[in-house]
Amino acid sequence: MPISKKGKELQECGSIIVEQYSSFIRRPQYQRVQLKSLGLGRIGSRRELPNIPCITGLVKRLSHLVRIVGNG
């Protein structure tokens, strides 16, 4: 089981599939950095990511650029 930075074990939380559906051209720099931190960069690219609060928070902040297409 994975261990967080604070030494606590992370619960098994499943995963989500995130897809980028809009370009980050003419977007602020911090949004580009957040997209890269999700592992996205091109329209249509998908990543399977853990369903944890920090990931879902980023997806909500970037809801105009990415969407959740399924559970992994």
C-alpha positions as CSV (number, residue, x, y, z in Angstrom):
1,M,0.0,0.0,0.0
2,P,1.4,3.4,-0.9
3,I,2.6,5.7,1.9
4,S,2.0,9.5,1.9
5,K,4.7,12.0,2.8
6,K,3.5,12.2,6.4
7,G,4.0,8.5,6.8
8,K,0.3,7.6,6.8
9,E,-0.9,4.8,4.6
10,L,-3.2,5.9,1.7
11,Q,-6.5,4.1,1.4
12,E,-7.3,2.3,-1.8
13,C,-9.3,5.0,-3.6
14,G,-9.6,3.7,-7.2
15,S,-8.8,5.8,-10.2
16,I,-10.3,8.1,-12.8
17,I,-9.6,8.7,-16.5
18,V,-9.1,12.4,-17.3
19,E,-9.2,13.7,-20.9
20,Q,-8.1,17.1,-22.2
21,Y,-10.7,18.5,-24.6
22,S,-9.6,22.1,-25.0
23,S,-6.3,23.9,-25.7
24,F,-4.3,25.8,-23.2
25,I,-3.4,28.5,-25.8
26,R,-4.2,32.0,-24.3
27,R,-4.5,30.6,-20.8
28,P,-2.5,31.8,-17.8
29,Q,0.8,30.1,-17.1
30,Y,-0.4,28.5,-13.9
31,Q,-3.1,26.6,-15.8
32,R,-0.4,25.2,-18.2
33,V,1.6,24.0,-15.3
34,Q,-1.4,22.4,-13.7
35,L,-2.2,20.6,-17.0
36,K,1.4,19.3,-17.1
37,S,1.2,18.1,-13.5
38,L,-1.8,16.0,-14.6
39,G,0.3,14.6,-17.4
40,L,-1.7,16.2,-20.1
41,G,-0.6,18.5,-22.9
42,R,-2.5,17.9,-26.1
43,I,-6.2,17.8,-27.0
44,G,-7.5,14.3,-26.8
45,S,-4.8,13.0,-24.4
46,R,-6.0,10.8,-21.6
47,R,-4.4,9.8,-18.3
48,E,-5.5,7.3,-15.6
49,L,-5.0,9.1,-12.3
50,P,-5.7,8.1,-8.6
51,N,-9.1,9.4,-7.3
52,I,-7.7,11.5,-4.5
53,P,-8.8,15.0,-3.3
54,C,-5.7,16.8,-4.8
55,I,-6.3,15.3,-8.3
56,T,-10.1,15.9,-8.2
57,G,-9.4,19.5,-7.0
58,L,-7.1,20.1,-10.0
59,V,-9.8,18.7,-12.4
60,K,-12.4,21.0,-10.9
61,R,-10.1,24.0,-11.3
62,L,-9.4,23.0,-14.9
63,S,-13.0,22.0,-15.8
64,H,-13.0,24.3,-18.8
65,L,-10.0,22.3,-20.2
66,V,-10.4,18.7,-19.0
67,R,-13.2,16.3,-18.2
68,I,-13.5,12.9,-16.4
69,V,-14.4,10.3,-19.0
70,G,-14.6,7.2,-16.7
71,N,-13.4,5.3,-13.7
72,G,-10.3,3.2,-14.1
